[in-house]
Amino acid sequence: MVRSYRISLAVMSLALALSAAPALAQPAAPPADDAAKMEAFTAAYEEGMKAIEAGKFDEGIAAFKKAIEANPDDPNPYYNVGCCYARLGKKPEAIDWLKKSAEKGFADVEHMGKDTDLDGLREEAGYKELVAGVTAAAAGDAPSGALAYEVVVGKDHDKTKATPLILALHGNGGDPKSFARVWKDLADSARVIVVCPQGPNPTGTGGFTWEGTTPDQLLEVVGKIGEEYELDEDRVIVAGYSLGAAAALRVAFEDSNTYAGVLAIAGDWNSESFKTRLESAKQNGLAVALLAGEKDQKYIAQLRQAKKDLEAAGIPLFYKEYPIGHELPPNTADEISAAYKWMAALPRPKHEATPEGGGHDDAGPKAPAKDDKGGAQPPAPGK
């Protein structure tokens, strides 16, 4: 069976627990600021799904190839082309396209095992080799408990100077490589380091989810970057999109002594969950930037409530709405740059953590010195 995008939103455990209803997974994002390509991808993908449902596999192949032209980084249309060729009895072509899907990150071995479209390929040597490779890729090469990540360093990075760090969390079903492209311009223009952790669990569609992630795992990533680069410990910001934004808000408010700010794009907000954290966040100088879509039926009401809660609490706030739905804002690079520059201009107090702030009760887990081992325990942190 070909891959559609409908899966259940994973719910993060422990301190990152988020309430979420079933939703469409976010496919790997095309290059930043190209909404037209995303629209073309979505339209072509839906066209391909309709063709498959009608048994028109040649038309499905053509449609999914158009989707690939719009977004060559998403593994799903490659997989679906392979399924179409398999249904047409063209085994070499089918295996070739399935391999291309695996190269793009497809890792759902369980789905392949149940997919009746592939029954005619099971005994083919090329297919068996492919399944073995996908199985190995799904296992991953990161140490148990550690998160893989992508690092974006500005072209004019000065290794001798302490540099701000942005910990950027991709959306549910996203991946760090695609999300890293969103931040490249900011890394160049603002001279910041951006690290994009990878959610620990593959969704099976080439992306990853944050289910089961803990705040200490994110701090461990910060610690590892601190071993490689000189970081400005008072300018560590956590950011995210969609489910990644919800996670970013959660960890920022639970440990506002570590994070100078949080930049959330299309994330959710629960007033009851955050109200006990507002005072400590204010005392610790946490700054908040919220970017919201006016037509985002999932989160716009929550984000408008967040605006009211944060303003009432006296927490520095950058808030902007766009005439869009649940997606990255138009001219994404410019918009996140404006939010970051607003945040960077604010003073960041040096202080001890307030008890209400949650997380750690010492001076807070800052990025470690060069000789730190990067453990997750305080005082060193360690997306």
Residue pairs with C-beta under 8 A, 6 or more apart in sequence:
1 83
1 114
1 115
1 116
1 117
2 48
2 49
2 52
2 60
2 79
2 80
2 83
2 84
2 117
3 76
3 79
3 80
3 111
3 205
4 49
5 24
5 25
5 27
5 45
5 76
5 173
5 205
6 22
6 24
6 25
7 22
7 25
7 173
7 203
7 204
7 205
8 22
8 23
9 20
9 21
9 22
9 23
9 172
9 243
10 20
10 172
10 201
10 203
10 209
10 210
10 211
10 243
11 17
11 18
11 19
11 20
11 211
12 18
12 210
12 211
12 212
12 213
12 243
12 247
12 250
13 211
13 212
13 213
13 214
14 214
14 215
15 214
15 215
15 250
15 251
15 254
15 358
16 210
16 213
16 214
16 215
16 247
16 250
16 251
18 243
18 246
18 247
18 250
18 268
19 268
19 270
20 243
20 246
20 268
23 172
23 298
25 172
25 173
25 203
25 205
25 207
26 171
26 172
26 173
26 174
26 207
26 241
26 242
27 41
27 45
27 71
27 74
27 76
27 173
27 205
27 207
28 71
28 73
28 74
28 75
28 105
28 174
28 175
28 178
28 206
28 207
29 38
29 71
29 174
29 178
29 179
29 181
29 182
29 328
30 37
30 38
30 41
30 70
30 71
30 73
31 37
31 181
32 181
32 182
32 184
32 185
32 328
32 332
32 333
33 330
33 331
33 332
33 333
33 334
35 327
35 330
37 70
37 71
38 70
38 71
38 327
40 66
40 67
40 69
40 70
41 67
41 70
41 71
41 74
44 63
44 64
44 66
44 67
44 69
44 70
44 77
45 63
45 64
45 67
45 76
45 77
47 63
47 66
48 59
48 60
48 61
48 63
48 64
48 67
48 77
48 80
49 60
51 57
51 59
51 60
51 63
52 60
52 80
52 83
52 84
57 84
57 85
57 87
57 88
58 84
58 88
60 80
60 81
60 84
61 81
61 84
61 85
64 77
64 78
64 80
64 81
64 84
65 77
65 81
67 74
67 77
68 74
68 77
68 78
68 81
72 104
73 104
73 177
73 178
74 104
74 206
75 101
75 102
75 104
75 105
75 106
75 205
75 206
76 101
76 106
76 205
76 206
78 97
78 98
78 100
78 101
78 104
78 106
79 97
79 98
79 101
79 106
81 97
82 93
82 94
82 95
82 96
82 97
82 98
82 100
82 101
83 94
83 115
83 117
83 118
84 94
85 91
85 93
85 94
85 97
86 94
86 117
86 118
86 120
86 121
87 117
89 120
91 120
91 121
91 124
92 126
94 118
94 121
95 121
95 124
95 126
95 127
95 130
98 106
98 118
98 121
98 127
98 130
99 126
99 130
101 206
102 130
102 133
102 134
102 137
104 206
105 137
105 175
105 206
105 207
106 134
106 204
106 205
106 206
107 134
107 137
107 138
107 202
107 204
107 206
108 134
108 138
108 202
108 203
108 204
108 205
109 131
109 134
109 135
109 138
110 204
111 204
112 118
112 131
112 134
113 131
118 127
121 127
138 202
140 148
141 148
142 148
145 217
146 217
146 220
147 197
147 198
147 199
147 200
147 213
147 217
147 218
147 220
147 221
147 383
148 176
148 197
148 198
149 176
149 195
149 196
149 197
149 198
149 221
149 224
149 383
150 176
150 177
150 179
150 180
150 195
150 196
150 198
151 180
151 193
151 194
151 195
151 196
151 225
151 228
152 180
152 183
152 184
152 187
152 193
152 194
152 195
152 196
153 187
153 193
153 229
154 187
154 188
154 189
154 190
154 191
154 192
154 193
155 188
156 188
156 191
157 163
157 191
157 193
158 191
159 229
159 230
160 230
161 230
162 230
162 231
162 232
162 233
163 191
163 192
163 193
163 229
163 230
163 231
163 232
164 190
164 191
164 192
164 193
164 231
164 232
164 235
164 236
164 237
164 344
165 192
165 193
165 194
165 195
165 222
165 225
165 229
165 231
165 232
165 235
165 236
165 237
165 367
166 183
166 186
166 192
166 193
166 194
166 195
166 237
166 238
166 239
166 263
166 340
167 195
167 197
167 218
167 221
167 222
167 236
167 237
167 238
167 239
167 248
167 383
168 179
168 180
168 182
168 183
168 194
168 195
168 196
168 238
168 239
168 240
168 244
168 383
169 179
169 196
169 197
169 210
169 218
169 238
169 239
169 240
169 241
169 244
169 245
169 247
169 248
169 383
170 176
170 178
170 179
170 196
170 198
170 199
170 207
170 208
170 240
170 241
170 244
171 179
171 240
171 241
171 242
171 243
171 244
171 245
172 199
172 203
172 207
172 209
172 210
172 242
172 243
172 244
173 203
173 205
173 207
173 208
173 209
174 199
174 207
174 208
174 241
174 242
174 244
175 198
175 206
175 207
175 208
176 196
176 197
176 198
177 196
179 196
179 241
179 244
180 194
180 196
182 241
182 328
182 332
182 333
182 336
183 194
183 196
183 336
184 333
185 333
185 337
186 192
186 194
186 333
186 336
186 337
186 340
187 193
187 194
189 337
190 337
190 340
190 341
190 344
192 340
193 225
193 229
193 231
195 221
195 222
195 225
195 383
196 383
197 217
197 218
197 221
197 383
198 208
199 207
199 208
199 209
199 210
199 211
199 213
200 208
200 210
200 211
200 212
200 213
200 217
201 208
201 209
201 210
201 211
201 212
202 208
202 209
203 209
209 243
210 243
210 244
210 247
213 247
215 251
215 254
215 255
215 359
216 376
216 381
216 382
217 376
217 383
218 238
218 251
218 383
219 258
219 365
219 376
219 381
219 382
220 374
220 375
220 376
220 381
220 382
221 382
221 383
222 231
222 236
222 365
222 367
222 381
222 382
222 383
223 367
223 368
223 372
223 374
223 375
223 376
223 380
223 381
223 382
224 374
224 382
225 231
225 367
226 367
226 368
226 369
226 370
226 372
226 374
226 381
226 382
227 368
227 370
227 372
227 374
230 370
231 367
233 366
233 367
234 260
234 348
234 350
235 260
235 344
235 348
236 258
236 259
236 260
236 366
236 367
237 259
237 260
237 261
237 262
237 263
237 340
237 343
238 248
238 251
238 252
238 259
238 261
238 262
238 263
239 245
239 248
239 262
239 263
239 264
239 265
239 336
240 246
240 247
240 248
240 249
240 263
240 264
240 265
240 267
241 265
241 266
241 267
241 328
242 265
242 266
242 267
242 326
243 267
244 267
245 264
245 265
245 266
245 267
245 268
246 264
246 267
246 268
247 267
248 262
248 263
248 264
248 267
249 262
249 264
249 267
249 269
249 274
249 288
250 273
251 259
252 259
252 261
252 262
252 281
252 286
252 288
253 262
253 274
253 277
253 278
253 281
253 286
253 358
254 277
254 357
254 358
254 359
255 353
255 357
255 358
255 359
255 360
255 364
255 365
256 277
256 280
256 281
256 284
256 285
256 286
256 353
256 357
257 284
257 351
257 352
257 353
257 354
257 357
257 359
257 360
257 363
257 364
258 359
258 360
258 364
258 365
258 366
258 381
259 286
260 285
260 286
260 287
260 343
260 348
261 286
261 287
261 288
261 289
261 343
261 346
262 286
262 287
262 288
262 289
263 289
263 291
263 336
263 339
263 340
263 343
264 288
264 289
264 290
264 291
265 291
265 328
265 329
265 336
266 291
266 292
266 293
266 296
266 298
266 299
266 303
266 326
266 327
266 328
267 290
267 299
267 303
268 298
268 299
268 302
268 303
269 299
269 302
269 303
269 305
269 306
269 309
270 302
271 305
271 306
271 309
274 306
274 309
275 309
276 356
277 356
277 357
277 358
278 309
278 310
278 313
278 315
279 313
279 354
279 356
280 353
280 354
280 355
280 356
280 357
280 358
281 313
281 315
281 357
282 313
282 314
282 315
283 351
283 354
283 357
284 349
284 351
284 353
284 354
284 357
285 316
285 346
285 347
285 348
285 349
285 351
286 315
286 316
287 315
287 316
287 317
287 318
287 342
287 343
287 346
288 306
288 310
288 315
288 316
288 317
288 318
289 317
289 318
289 319
289 339
289 340
289 342
289 343
290 303
290 306
290 307
290 317
290 318
290 319
290 320
291 320
291 322
291 329
291 335
291 336
291 339
292 299
292 300
292 303
292 304
292 319
292 320
292 321
292 322
293 299
293 300
293 321
293 322
293 323
293 324
293 325
293 326
293 327
293 329
294 300
294 321
294 322
294 323
294 324
295 323
295 324
295 325
296 303
296 324
296 325
296 326
297 325
297 326
298 326
299 326
300 321
303 319
307 317
307 319
310 317
311 317
316 343
316 346
318 338
318 339
318 342
318 343
320 329
320 335
320 339
322 329
322 330
322 335
324 330
329 335
352 362
352 363
352 364
353 359
353 360
353 361
353 362
353 363
353 364
355 361
359 365
360 378
360 379
362 378
362 379
363 379
364 378
364 379
365 378
365 379
365 380
365 381
365 382
366 379
366 380
366 381
367 381
368 374
368 380
368 381
368 382
369 380
372 380
372 382
373 380
374 380
374 381
374 382
375 382
376 382
